[in-house]
Amino acid sequence: MLDSYEVFDAQEEDGQPWLSLFHEALSDFESAHFARASAGFTQVDELRQGDGLSQRYLTHCQRLEHSGVPEGWVPVFDTSK
């Protein structure tokens, strides 16, 4: 398992609404509430005028909403470069 981290200036970002929205959306994703997670990740993407990590989670939410959650699903996805 690998955690995702993003480097940003905490002093500049402290109190920014996108950060709490991202955490809420991530919690919804991890709880398989994909419609709510999609809405949250979309908001973050709009607030940050393009947020790669939110876009990536949004893609996974949409895929899981469309195809359904497979048995034994865990909130982890593979990445490649």
Buried (B, 14 or more C-beta within 10 A) or exposed (E): EEEEEEEEEEEEEEEEEBBEBBEBBBBBBEEEBBEBBBBBBBBBBEBBEEBEBBBBBBEBBBEBBEEEEEEEEEBEEEEEE
